[in-house]
Amino acid sequence: MRKFYLILFSIISLCTSAQELLKEIVTSNASSHPRNMVNANGKHFFLAKGVNSSTQLWVTDGTGNGTIQVTSPGTNGSPYIDGQLHAIGNKVAFVGYSYQNGYNYYGYELWISDGTSSGTYLVKDINPGTNSSYPGTFLKFGDKLVFWANNGSNGSEPWITDGTENGTMLLSDFYPGTSSSYINNSTDYVISGSKLYFTVSSQDRGYELAVTDGTPWGTSIVKDIEGGTNSSYPTNLRAIGNKVIFTAYNNSYGTELWISDGTEGGTSILKDIYSGFGSSSPSGFIELNGKFIFRADSYNMGSEVWITDGTTNGTKLIKDIYSGYYSSYPQDFLKVGNTVFFSATDGISGRELWKTNGTAEGTLLVKDINLTSILDESLTFSSYSTRRKFIDINGKLFFLANSGSEGFELWKSDGTSAGTTLVKDFIAGPASPEFSNFQVTGSFLYFSVKDNADNRYYYRTDGTAEGTIEVSKLNPSLEFENVYTLISINNQYFYFSAYNSLVGYELFKVTGNTINLVKDIDTSPLFFSSNFQYKAGVNNNLIFNYNNNLNGNELWKTDGRSNTNLLMDIRKYPDIGSDYYSNSSSIYSLCSFNNYVYSIINNNIWRTNGETTELFNSSNGSVNGLIVSNNKLRWVSSNQLFETDGNTITLITTLSDYSYYSSNLIGDVNGITYFSFSTYTHGQELWRTDGTSAGTWMVKDINWGTGSTYIGNGCKVGNKLFFVVYDNINFGTELWITDGTDGGTYIVKDIYPGSYSAYPNYLTNLNDNLLIFAASDGNNGTELWRSDGTEGGTYMISDIYSGSYGSSPTPYEMGKFPVFNNKVYFEAYTTTSYKLFASDGNSVSVVKDRIDPEAICVFKNELYFRASNFDNPRGYELWKSDGTTAGTTLVKDINEGPNSSGPRSFYSYKDILYFIADDGKHGYELWALTPCADSLNINTTLTGLNNYQAGRVIVGETANTISSTAKITYDAGKYILFQPGFITNEGAVFETLLQGCSNAPLKDNISNIEPQKRDKKTEEYIQDMHDAPAVEDFIEKGNNLDLRIIWAKFLEDSKPITDKERQLNLEMITLGEQSKTIKADKNQEILANHHSITAEKEKNYNLFKQQTAQYNYFIQPIRDKNGKKLGYDLTIYAGGKVYQSSIRN
């Protein structure tokens, strides 16, 4: 123990508040996220993210200088790329759209590139002009590509291309007219001889076998196996000699094995294995010495292993492994050398590892790995797809298995019992790691391992324990994590994408024992505009969304001081199938309620109290908002309304006549929640609920009949709700009001008379008796308005910029005007400059001239905002105001000098003001402003890591003690005084700073992820979604036999709408980037025109978002009341219809 007597530190300074960088969450620059690499005869093409997240085409030879950008989307004629790359000779084909001369839009068409800008061109404008042919479903056919496209006359039909315009032609109109044909499975096709075989739908034959020789006259349906419009669904196409074997359904034989030479007469059933109407359902075909091993079910011997040489007599059972009527259910077939390995059960050993050479004698149990296994499928080989893997590495089998003592780990086998051994126990004991990203190159297997603490490691192995090492150890100076493998080149080297803390997700290359960063493609500073978009407080923590580049957009928490941490990485990188451009969760709507923050994440409702983050409610429908009403939390999921008290979830009601548009919460007035809902009878209209079924009804059919009303967010004033109706057929976009009744719901005033639009915006409640908003009447431009809910009481407060231009009052991203001292405050433009204005609803006054105040908020009885001072330029920095000219001052020049720190996304909680800013050193990061007292007296024991600040003086009183584990900072503007009796215990650390509140030091970067407590339900859900089947799996295994057609139609119909939404979004981004330049020019006519264009574009964008919401699909795990997983359900919403399919274990 150390006692201190009178100690004095002093400096002359006086400060009133502390601003500090809470945490440097993002340490890297932007990421290019390389993906979709293909090898085109030695040229390695790939896609990478560029400026504004646009997808660029790149080519590499594995060196930095040889890694070249090919396309520049947004420049004249250079395409925006959508989807995959397809090698065609030494070039790649892809789908893209472009703008010529900056304006003329050319739809989605087929492009090709040789790896140079000049050699990248539109192959053929199949659907001419701004229309799109939407090329897709590419099948490689020698040095050509067969694909489906829509020329506007024939629907989506098969085309062929050799990469030239003349060599790009329609092969066949299988479904005549504008209707489309669909391929059965884009991966299930085969080349035999000089012909390409695939399965396609046609107008009068359903799904049948088709063939092409690459010419229109050589393209046809081979045979109508099932007859009529019914389908035989040919699958498992395999070339055998110059013929093709496949499985198909026929009403006389069931699903059996067929053979074809490409002609109708040469197409016949090969063998009726399950004689009569029953089906043998052959599957799992694997080639072995010119023959095919497969699984089939016969009446007398169940599902067993068979072989065929393409003849009836040569198609026979190899061995009845589980003798009698029982089935061994062989699966996981993999050829390794001259042996086919597979898993099967003989009824004694359970499902174990077997092998066959195609004979009964050569079909043997390799090893009984799990001695406790009998019939349970999940013991040796998991039912989870992520834990079921068979891989060939230079003549040795590697696979995942569970011995009963080690959990699911990596094994190897040479085909003998003694040679079947565990490679490495990555997690000691019965726990199982998660394996992914398997890549074979040379004599090594590369793969990712995730342990039970969610840590990911990247390994390689040669099959020995000693030779199984972390890849990072090959080059300890090159740090990387979250590997996503791309492609192996000639089994000599391979490329992968990974995260590095300096460069982000970029392109790496492995050759033998050498790993190198190929190139830092995107070197621009990283900033996500969605960061800190949603925030809400709980207990002593602020919960918010943030993208730190490494983990993508996820939930974080901060106490505003030293603890800023990621709560949970819900969507892991790089889970196969996720969008690994961002690896982000879709986060929407944070809401504080009963000691939790609730959030919509990936269309489910999650909650956190800052210590525990858990799945609260999973949904098969679209959830678009949360609202607190009458001490309950409410939401709409598709056609169902729910509420909860935090313990029990209650279904309020299920609404009928649902037309599958998404619903939006509009506002709440005294326990009445208003929302939009869509029915076939009335379209989308205004509804209300009081939390009971009887108290839920449509308020008013505003757009009479089946037409829809598009409603913006509402604002409560008194006992009524104001809201904006967009594009009403009679009034345009105007202000409406409701008291919850039909008669009490009406347009307040047609501000811009007729069908024109006033575009009311920034609806703000002033003193609960007036609505303040911005609007345009067509004569005065956009100005400040008021309304008491009556037509006469709705009028412009002041024509701030007289004439037709308008002053454009705005609070910027804050959404509504700040209310302070019974006034609203806003930025507006006059003939001379931007100014800070105030209004009490009757008149308008200038608070401060010649500053440009943006994003104004109220904090601790003052206004805070970003602003630029025209008389003393420092860029846009942090300002405050007490509502007077003298009291409007700069708080801090965060990015010192003429550059801007650009503070934004202000939010106050627990006496702390949070915001995003760029100090010129760390990029845009999270900051906190904490007002501090003029003096601070401390007379207690201090613990933990804490910083105590005062504007003038800090006094450590006689009882001020620092505990042994504490690290304390005292920071005062003038002096720090420790009185006799001040004590620091052994091990304590403290420092004194005479910088004061305004010069608080930056915190060190802390890259920890705080461990979160997760309940069983949450753990199960995360694992279930990790293992979830794709839509293609539902097509193959689900119980909806029409799903293949449904899904193809879903993609065809939704593509134009989603593409238009994306196009409008890009245009909105461009307009946003132009606004600062236009604003700086101070040309009011141009500014007014830009405002009008932006408003119209935003309206169209919102309308297309509504249409896009008609097309969605959800995959959800299904468990019984005891928690046992039963399987998965798929729900598809498609243009006013709903379709479902299920897979059960």
N, C-alpha and C positions, 0 to 999 in steps of 0.2 A: 504494500500500500504506500502511495506517495501523497503527501500533503503539500498543497501550494498556498503560499501566502500572497500578499498583494502583488499582482502581476498586471501590467497595463500595456496594451498595444493600441496605438492610435494613428489615425490619419484623418485629414479633413475631407469629408465627403458627406453627401446627403442623398439618399435614394428612397424610393417609395414602393418599388415592387421588383420581384425577381423573375427574370425570364431565363429558362435553361432548356438546353437540348436534353430531353428525357433519355433518349437512347438512339444510337445510330443503328436503326433496325436493318437498313439496307447498306451493305458494305461493298457490293459489286457494282459494275456498270450494267447496262442492259444486256439481255440474253437474246441470242438468235435462235435457240432451240432447234438445232439441225434435225431433220427427220426425213422419212420417205426416200432413203438413198437407193439408187439403182445403178447397176453396172452395165453400161452400154458399150460393149466391146472395148473395155479398157478405160472409158471415160466414166468417172464416178459423179453422177448428178445427184443433187439433193435439194430440199427446200429449206429455207431459213426465214426467220422473222426479221423484218426490216422496220423502217420508220412507220409510225402509226399502226404497227402490228401487221402490216401488209406482208403477204407471203412472196418471197423472191426465189427465183431459180438460181442455183449456184452449181459450179463444177469444180472438182478438185483432182489433183494428182497425188495428194497426200502431203504436199508442202504448203507453207504459208503463201509463198509467191505464186504458186500454182493453184491457189484457191480463189476463184474469180466469180464475181457477181455477173449473172447473165441478163436478168431482167430488172427493171426499175419501175414497178407499178406506179402509175400516176403521171409519169412522163409520157410524152406524145407517142401513142401506139403501143407502148409496152404493157403487157397483159397483167391483170390480177389473176393469180392462179388458184384454182379450186381443186382439191382432191389429190389423187395419186399421180406418180410418174410411171410411164410405161416405156421400157426400152424397145426401140425399133432400129435394128442395126447399130450404128454408132451414134444414134440420136435418141432423144426422148420425146414422147408425145404426152400432152397434158391438156386439161380443160381450162380455159381462161376467158375473161372478158376484158375489154379495153375501151379507152376513150381516144378518139382521133381528134386532133386539134383542140384537145382539152374539153370538148363539149359533146361531140357525137358519140353516143353510147352504142357499142356493139356487144351483143349478148354472149352467153356462154357457148363457145364453139371449140373446135379441135385445133390445137396449136402444136408446133414441133420446134425443136431446137437442136443445133449441133454443138452447143456450148459457147457460141459467140452471140453478141447482140444482133449483128447483121444476119446471122443464120437462124434467128428465132422469128417465126412468122405464123400467121393464120393459115392453116392448110386449106380450109374451104369454109365459106360462110354458108353452112348447110341450111339454116333457117335465116334468110337474108335480113339485113338491117339490124334494128335494135332487138329483134326477136332472138330467142335462144333455142338451140337444138338440144342442149343438155346431153352431150355425149357421156356415156357411162357403160358399165359392164364390159370391160375390155378383155378380150381373149387373144392370147398370143398365137399367131398362126405363121410359123416360119419367120420370114423377115417382114411380115405384115401384121396388122392388128384388125380384128373383128370387134365391132363395138355397136352399141345401140344409140340411136339419135332420132330426133324428131324434126323433119323438114317443114312442118306446118301443114302438110297435106296428107302424109301417110301415118301419122302418129309415130311413136317410138318403135323403130324397127332396126334390124341388123344392117350395118354398113361395113365396108372394108376399106382400109387405107394402106398405101405403101409410103406415105409421107408426102405425097404430091397431090395437087388439086385434081389432076386428071385421073390419078389412081385411087381417088376416094369416091366410092359409089354405093348406092343402095343395093343390097343383096336380094332382099325379098320383102314384100309386104304381106307378112303372114296373117295379119289381121287387117283386111282391106278397109280403106277409108281413114278417118282421123283417129280411130281407136288404135291401141298399141298392143304389141305382143310383148311377152315377158319371158326372160330366160329363167329356168327353174333354179339353178344354182351357179353363180358366176365362177366358182372354183371347180365345179364338176363338169369338165369337158375334156376331150382327148383327141389327139391327132393320131390317125392310123393310116399308114400309107401317105397319100397326098390329100387326104380329106380330114376335115374338122367335124367332130360330132358334138352335139350339145342337145339340151332339152329345152323346148320352147312351146309357148301357148299360141294357138291359132283360133280363128273365129269359130270353126265348126268341129274342131278335133280336141280341144283341151290341151294339156301338156303331153307332148309326144316327142319321140326321137327325131332330130333334124340333122342334116348333113350339108356341108358346103365344100366345094373345091376352090372357092375364092371368086367365083363368077356368079352373076345373077341366074344364069341358066343352069348352073350346077348346084343350086341351093334349093332344098325342098324338105318336106316332111318325109321321113323314110317309110313309116308305116303307122296307121291308126290302130295301135295295139288294143286299146280298150273299146274303140268304136264310138261314133257319135261325139257329143260334146264332153263326155266324161274323159278323165285323164288317166293315163297309165303311170305317170310320174317316173320316167326312167331316171335312175340314179346309179352311182358307183360305176361310172363309165371307165373301162380299162381296155387298152389296146392289147390284142393277142394275135400275133402274126399281122395279117392285113385286115383283120376283123376287129370287132368291138364286142366285148361282153358287158352286160349291165343288168341291173335288177329293174323289173317293171311289174305293174299290177294289171291283171286281166281277170274279168269276172268269172272266167272258167277255171283259172289256175291259182288265183290269189297273187301275192307278190313272190315272184320266182326269178331264176336266172335265165337271161335271154342272150342271143348272139345275133350280130348283123354284119353284112358286108357292104352296107350302104344302099342296098336296094330293097324294095318291098318283098320280093320273092326270096331274098337271102336273109330275111329277118324272121327268126322263129324262137320259140322257147327252147332253151338248151337242155333243161332237165326240170321236171316237176318234182322237186325234192320232197315237199310235203304234199302228197298226192291229193287231188280233189280241190275243193274250195279253200282249204287251209293254205297259209302262207309260211314259207320257210324263211322269208325276210333275210336274204343273204346280205352280209355287211363286213366291213373291216378288211377289204381286199388288199393283199400284199404280194408282190411278185417274188417268185423264187424259181430260178433256173428255167425261165420261160413259162412257168405255170403260175397259178394264183391260189394262195392260201386264203380262206375266208371262213366266216362263221355262218352256219345255217341251222334251222330248226326242222327236224323230221319228226313225224308222228310218233315213231317208236323209240327214238333215242334222244329227244330233247334238242337243245341248242348246243352243237358241238363243232369241232374244227373239220373243215372240208378242203378239198383241192380240186382244181379243174385245169385241163389242158386245152379247153375250147371244144371238146367233143362230149357227146352224151355219155359214152362209156368211160371217158377219162374224168368225169365229174363224180366224185365219190367221197364218202366219209373216210377221214384218215384214222380217227380213233374215237371210240366212245369213252371219253375220260371219266365221266360220271355215269356209270353203266345204268342201263334201263331207261325208263321214261324221264329220269332226272336230267338236268342240264348243267354242264360245266360252265356255260356262258363265257367262252373264250373272248378276250378283248385285249387292247393295247398291243396289237401286232406290230412288230418291228423286225426288219431284216438286218442281221449283222453277219457279214460274210455269207456263208452258205447255210445259215441257221435263221429260223424265224422264232423270236422270243414272244411270249404272250403271257397273260395272267389267266388263270382258270381255277376252278375248285373241283376236286374229285369226290367231295362228300366226306373226306377223312381229314385232310389237312387244311381245309378252308381255301380261300383264294390265295394262291401262291404263284411263284415264277415257274413257267414251263417253257419247253422249247420243242421244235419239230424240224425235221429235214424233209418233210413231205411223206414220210412212211409211218406206219403204226409203230414199228420197232424204234424209230428215231424220235418218237413223240414221248417225252419224259418230263417228270417233275425234276426241276433243277435243284431246288432246295426248299425245305420247309422253314422259312425264315422266322415266322411267328408261331411258336409252338403252342401258344394258347388259342390260336385261331381255329375255328371249326367251320362255321358257315358265314360268319359276320364279314360283310364286304369291307368294313372300315378298319379292320385290324392291320393286315399287312399292307394293303393298297387302299389309299383314302378315296372316299367318294368326292372329296373336294378336288376340283380340277387343278388347283394350284399345287396340290401335293401328289399329283399323279403324272409321272413323266418317265418315258423310256427314250434313251438317246444312244446313238452309235458313235463311238470315238475310235476310229482306226481298228475296227474289228473287235472292240470290247463294248459290252453293254453297261451303261450307267442308268440308274433308276432311283426313284424315291420309294422307301419302304419303311415299315415299322416292325421291329423285332419283338416289341412288347416291353422292352426295357429302355430303349433309346428314343422312342418317339419316331416321327417320320424324318428320316435322315437320308444322306446320299450313299448309295451302294453301287457296287460294280460286279460284273460277272463275266467269266470266260466260257460259261456253259457247263461248268462242273460245280458240284456242291462245294468242294474245297476252295474253288476260285471265285465263289460268291461271297463277298465280304463287305463290311462297312468301310466306307472311305474315311469318314470323319464324323464324330459326334459333335455337331456345332453347338448344341445346347445340352449340357449334361443332364442325365435323367430322362424321364418320360416326356418332357415338354418337347414341342416340335417347332422348329423355325419355319419361315416361309421362304420358298425358293422362287426365283424368277429370272428373266433375262438370260436364258441359256444360249451360249454361243460356242460352237466348235470351230477352232482354228488351229491348224498344225496338229500337235499331239496333246493339246490342252482343251479342257472344258472350262469356259468362263461362265460365271453365274453370280446373281445377287442373293444375299441371305439377309432376312430380317429377323431379329431376335424378339423376345417377348417384351422388351422395353421400347419397341418400335425403332431401334437402331438398325441401319442398313449398312451392309458391308459388301464389297465386291471381291470375289475370290476367283482363283483359277486352280485347277488340279490336273495332275497327270495320272491320278488313280491311286496315289499313295498318300498316307497321312503326312509324310514329310514334304511331299510335293504339292500339298494343298495350302496355299498362302494367299494373303490379301494382296491384290494387284497393286495397291498403292505403295507397297514396300519395294516394288521394282524401281520406283523413282520417288523416294521420300520427299524430294524438294518440290514435286508437283502435286499439290493437294487437289483432290476431287472427291465428289460423292454423288449419290443419286444417279447411277449409271443407267443409260438406256441404249442397248446395243442397236446398231443400224444394219451393217452388212459385212460379211466376210468375203474377201477377195482372193479367189484361187487357193483357198485354204492356207494362205501365207500370212495375211495380216487382216485386221478388221478395224472398222470405225465405230465409235460410240459417242453419244452425247452425254455430258456430265456437267455438274455444277462445280465451279471454282469460286472461292470467295472474292476474288478480284475481278474476274471476267464474266461471271454468271454461267449460264448453260451454253456451252460452246462445243466445237468439234474436236475430238481426240482420236488418236490412232495408236494401235498396239501392233508392234512387229517383234516377235520373239520376246526378249526381255526388255524391250525399249518401249516406253510410253511417251508421247509428246502431244502437246496442244498444237493442233494443226494451224488454227487461226482464231483470233478474237474477232469474230465477224461483226458484231454489233458493239461498237465502242462508245455509243452515246450514253449520256447520263441516264440513270434509271428513274422514271417517275410514273407511277400509276395514278391516273386521275380518280380512280375509284377508292384509293386509300382513305381511310378515316371517313368514309361516306356514311356509314351507319355506326352509331354509338349510343350507349345507354349505361347508366350507373347502377351499381348494386353494392351494398355494404360500403367498403372503403375503396372500391375499385371501379374504374371506368372500363367497360367492355367495348371493343371496337373491332372493325375489320381492317386488315392490313395485308399487303402483299410484299413480303421481304425478298422476293425473287427465288429464294431457296425452296420455300414451302408453298408458294402460291398464296392466293387470297384466302385467309383463314381468320379465326377469332383470336384476338389478343386481349390482354388486360394490363392496366397500369394503376399504380397508386399515386401517380403524379410526382413521385420522388425517385427512389432508387430501384423500384421493382417494376419492370416492364417486360412481359413474357408472353410467348405464344401459349395459348390455352390448350389447343389440340389440333394436330394436323389431320383433319378428317378425310380429305381426299389426298391420298399418298401419291408421291412421285416415285417412279413412273409406272403406276398401275397400267397394265396393258388395256387398251381400249379407251382410256381417258384422254382428254385433250392435253397432251403434254407440251403444248405451247405455253400453257399457264399452270397446269396441274392444280387448278384452283377450285375451291368450293364455291358454289353459287350462293352468296349470302344476301339476304333481303330482309329488311324490317327487323330492327332490334327494339325490344319493348321491355321496360322494367315493370315487374309485377310480383308482389309478395316475396320479396327477398331473392328473386331470380331475374336474370335477363333472358328473355325468350327470343329466339331468332328462327327465321326460315332459312334452312341450309339444305341445298340440294333437294328442295321441295319437301323436306320434312321439318318438323318443329323440334328444335333442340333448346336446351336451357342450361344456364350455368349460374352458380353463386360466387364464382371466382375461384373456388377450390375444386368443385366437382362439375364436370361438363358431361351431359348425358342426352341421349335421344329421348325426347318426351313423347312424341307422337309421329308415327310414320303414315304416309298418305299415298293413295293411288291416284289422287286427283291433283289439280293445280291449286296451290295455296299462295295467295298474292298479298297477304297483309295480316297484321295482328292489331287488335285494338282493345283497350281496357274500357269496360262499361259496367257500371253497377257492381263494382268489386269482383268482376269476372273478366277473364281474358277470352276474347271471341275471335273466330276466324271462319272463313268460308273455304271449303274444299270441294271443288266441282259443284255438285248440287246439294251439298250438305252443309248445314250450319252447326258449329260446335262452340262450346264454352267450357271453361275450367276454372275452378277455384285454386288450382295448383296441386290438388290431390286427385280429384275425380274429373274425368273428361265426360261431358254430357252432350249427346246429340240433341240439338234444339229441334231440328226438323229436316226432312228430306223434301226438296222442292221438285215438283213434277214438270213435265213438258220441257225438260232441260235441253238446250240446243248446243251445249258444249263450248260456248265461249267462256273465257276466264272471267271470274268475278273480281271486282275491286271494292275495297272498303273506302267509303267516302268521308265519313265522319260520325261523331256521336254527340247526341244532345240529351242530357239527363236520363241516360239508360236506354235510349233508343239509338240503335246502330243502323246507319244508312249504308247501303251497298248497291252496286250494280249487279244485275243478274239477267241472263238471257234465256228466253223461251222461244219455241217455234211460233207461238201465237202472237207475241208482242215484240219479239226482238229483245235487244238489251235495253233495260229500263231501270228506273230508280225503285229500290225496295227498302223495307225497314224490318227490324225485329226488336222485340223487347226481351228476348231470351226465352220466349215460349213459342210453341207451334202456332197457337191461336193468335199470337201477337205478331206474326210474320206475314207480310203481304206486299204486293206491288203498290207503291204509293200512287204512281200516275203513269199512264202510257203517253209520254211526252211526244214522241214521234209516232203518231197514231198508226195502228196496224202492225205489220210484221217488221217494219223498219226499225233500226236500232238507234238509240240515243247514246252518244259517247259523253261520259260525264267525268269531269276533273275532280280534284280533291275539294272537299268542302271546308267551310269555316263557320263555327258556331258563334252566333251573336244573340244574346238573350236566350229565348227558348226556340229559336229557329236556326236553320242551317242554310247558309248561302252556298251556292255551287255554280260551276261553269258548265254549260251545255255546249258541246262542239258541233258545228255544222248542222244546226237544225234547219230543216228544209224551208222554214218560213223566216227565221230570224238570224241565221248564221251562228257565230259563236258569241253568246251573250251571258249575262248574269241572271241566275234564277234563285228562288228561295222556296223553302218548304217548312211546314209545321207538322209534317207527317201524314197529312190528309190530301186527298185528290184536289179538293177545292182550295186548299191552302198551299198548293204547289203551282207556281206561275213564274213567268219571266218578270223580273223586277222592272226592267226598262229596256226598250230596244234602243240602246245607246247609239249604235251606228245603224240607222233605220233601214228596213228592208232585209234582204238576204245577205247584206254585208256583215262583217264581223268586227266587233269592238275588241275582241281578245282580252277580256278582263284577266288580270294577273295579280299575283302577290296579295291574295285576300287576307286581310288582317283585322282582327277584332280590337277595336279601340274602346276601352272602358265598358265593354259589354252592351253598348247601345248604338255603336256605329261600325259599319264596315268600311275600311279604307282599302283602296285598290288602284291599280293603274289600268287605263283603258283609252281607246281612241274613238271619237265620235265622227271621224271622217273629215272634220273641218279644222280641228286644233291639234291633230297628231295625238300621240300618247301622252296623257297628262294624269295628274292625281285626282281621283274621284272619291266620293263618299256615298253611302247609302244607309238609310234607316229601315229599308225593306219596302218602302213605298216608291211609286214612280216619281211623285213630287219631291220626295226626300232623297232622290238619287241624282247627283249633279257633280259637275267638275268643280273642284275646290278653287283651283287657280290655273290660268293659262300661263304657266311659268315661262315657256318659250312661245311668245305670241306668234300666231300664224299656223300654217298647216304642218310644220315639221314636228313639233312636240319636244318636250324636255326629256322624255323617257325616264320617269322616276323608277328606281330599281334598288333592291337590297342585294342584288346579285345572287349568289348560290344559296343564300340563307332561306329563300322560299317565301318569306313574308317580311313586312317592315318591322323593325324593332320598335317596341313600345316602351317609352321611358318618360317619367314625369308627365303622364297623360298626353303624350304626343307621340307621333310616329316620326322616324328619321329616315332619310334616304338621300341617295345621290341623284342629281339631275343636271341637265345642261342648259345654260342660257346663251345668249348671244356672245358672251365674253369667255366663259370657261365653265368647267364643272365645279359644283359647289356642294357643301353639306347643307341640307335643308331640314326643317322641322315643320310639322303641321299638327294642330289640335283638332282638325276636322272642319274648321271654319275658315282658316286662313293659312298661308304658307309664309315662313320666314327663313332668312339665310342665317345659318349658324356660323359657317366659315367659308370664306371666298377663296378661290384659286387653289383648291385641293380637289383631288379626285377620290372620294371615299367609297370603298367597296366592301361588301360582306360585313355589314354593321351588325353588332350584337350587343346585348346588355350584360354587364358583369360587374357585380359589387357597386351598384348605383352609379355606374359610368358606362359610356359607350366605348366599345373597342372595335377597331376596323383596320383594314389596310388602306393606305392612301399614298398618293404622290403629291408633293408640294411643287407647284409650278414655279414658285419664286426661289426655291432652294432645292433643286433636284437631287434626290437621293434614291430614286426608284420607288417602288411600292414597298412601304415598310409598316411597322406596327404603330398605330396612333390610338389616342383615346380622347374622349370629350365628356365634359359634365353638362353639355347643352348650351354652353356659352362660347363666344368667340375666343375670349382669353383662356378659357379652360380646354381648348382644343389644341392638343400638342402631340408631338412625336414622342412615343414611349421609348423606342430603341431602334437604332439603325442596325438591324441584325446582320445584313449583308453590307458591310461598311463601304461607303463610296456611292457612286452613281448606279450601281447594280441593284436589282430588286431581290428581296427575300421572299416576296409574294405570299405573306401569311394568308391562309385560307382554312375552310372547314372549322370555324370557331365553335367551341362547345364548352360550357361550364358545368362543373360538377364538384361538390364538396369544396367550395372556395378556391377552386383551381380553374383557370381558363386554358383549355387545350387548343392547339392549332398546328397546322402543317406549315413549315417554312424552310427556306434554303439559305443558309448562312454563307454560301460560297465555298464551303469546305466539305460539307457532308451530304450535299444534295438535299432534296426535300425529305424532311424527317419530322418526327413528332416532337413538339415543344410544349412547355407548360409555363404559365405565368401565375405566380403566387404572390399576391399582395402581402407585404410584410410590415410589421409594426415599426414605429419610429424607434422604440427601445424594447428589449426583451430581457426579463429577469428569469433565470433558471434556478430552481431550488429543489431539484429532485434527482433521482438516479436515472441516468441515461443508458439505454441499451441499443443494440442493433447498429445498423448503418444509417446515420441520419445527419442532415445538414440544417443547422439553426441559423437563421438570418434576421438581421434588423437593419433599418435604414440608417440608424445613428449609433446605438450603443447596445452591447450585450453584457449583462452582469451575471457571473457565476456566483450564486449565493453560497452561504455556509453549508447548505445541505446538497449542493450540486456534486454528485458522484458519478463517475464513469465506470461502468461495469467492466469486468476483465475481458469480455469478448466483443466489446463495442468498438466502433470506429466512428468518431464524432467530428464534425466540422463546425466551427464557430465562424460566422462571417458577418461583420458589421461595417458600416460606412465610416465611422469615426474612431471608436475605440472599443476594446474588449477588456473587461475588468473581472478578475477572479479574486474573490474575497477570501480571507483566512477561513480554512475549513474545507475548501475545495479539494476533492480527492479523486485520484485515478487509481484503479486497481491494477495489479500485475497483469500484463498482457493487453491492457487497453491502449488504443491509439486515438489521438486527437490532433487536430490541426487548427490553426487560427488564420483567417484570411481577412484582410482589411480592404476588401473590394466592394462590399456593400451589395445591395440587392440587384442592382442593374448589371453587374459584371460577374454573375455567378459562373463558375467554371463549367465547362462541358463535362458530362459524365463519360467515363470510359465505356467503350462498346462492350456489351455483355451479350454473348450469343447463346445463352442457355434457353432450354425449353423446359418450362416448369412441369414436373410430372403431375398428371391429372388423375384423380380417382375416377374410375369408370365402373359402372355397375355391369352385371352380367348381360342385361338387355342391350346395352350400348356395345359391349365387346362382340356379342353375337351379331348385331346388325352390321358392324364394320367388317367382320369376317364374311358374313353372308353377301354383302355387296361386293367384296373383293372376289368372291367366287361366283358371282351372278352370271347366268348364261346370257349370251348375246341374242339379238332378235333372230339371227340365223339359226340358233339352237332351238328356239321356239318353233321355227318353221319346220325343222327336221324332226323334233321330238314332242312338240306340243299337241294339245288335243283339238286345235282348230285347223281342220284340213284345208280351209280356204285362206289361211294366213299368208301364204306365198303371194297370192294375187292381191290381197288386202295391203300387204306391205309395199309391194311394187307400186300400187296405185297411190298409196300414201306418199311415197317418195316423189312420184311424178307430179302430184297435185301440189305438194307443199313447197317444192323447190322454187318455182317462180315467185311465190309470196315471200319466202325467207330471203331469197336473193334480192328482191326489191327492198326489203327492210334493211338488209346489209348495205345496199347501195345508198339509201337515204341516210343511214348512220354515218357512212363515210363523208357524205356531203355535209352533214351536220358538223362533223369534226373540222372539215375545211372551213366552213363558215365561222366556227369558233376561233380558229387560228387567225382568220382575217380580221376579226373584230377589234383586236388591239391596235392593228395598223390603222384601220379606219377611224378608230376613236382618237388616235394620236394626231390624225390629220385635221380633226375638228371641223370637218365639212358636214354640216347638219343635214343637208339634202342626201348626201351619200349615206350618212349614218341612219337616217330615217328609212331609206330604201333598204339598207342592209337589215334593219330591224324587221321590216315587213317581210322580206324574203325568209329570214330566219323563222319568224312566227309561222309562216305558211309551210315551210319545210318541216318544222317541228310538229305541226298539226298532221301533215301527211305521214310522218314517221310514226306518230302515236296511233293513227288509224291502221297502219300496216302491222304495228305491234299487236293490235286487237285481232287482226285477221290471222297473224302468225299463231296466236294463242289457240286457234281452232285446231292446230296440228301439233300434237305432242304425244309422247308415250312414256310409260313408267314401268319399271321392273321392280317388283317388291318380293322379298322373301316371305314365305308363309310358314308359321309355326303353330302347333296346337297349344292347348291351354297348359300343357306340361312343359312347353318350351322345345319340344322335339321339332326339328325342321322337316316340313312336309314337301317343300319344293318352292317353286316360284310362280308368280302370276305376272302376265304382261297385259297392260291396258293401253290401247291405242285410241287417241281422239283424232278423228279425221273429218274435217269439214262438216261438223254437225252430227257425226255418227260416232259410235263407240264400239270397239271390238276387243275381245279378250281371248287369251289363250293361257293354258297352264301346263307346267311340267311338274310332275310329282316323282318323288324318289322311288 
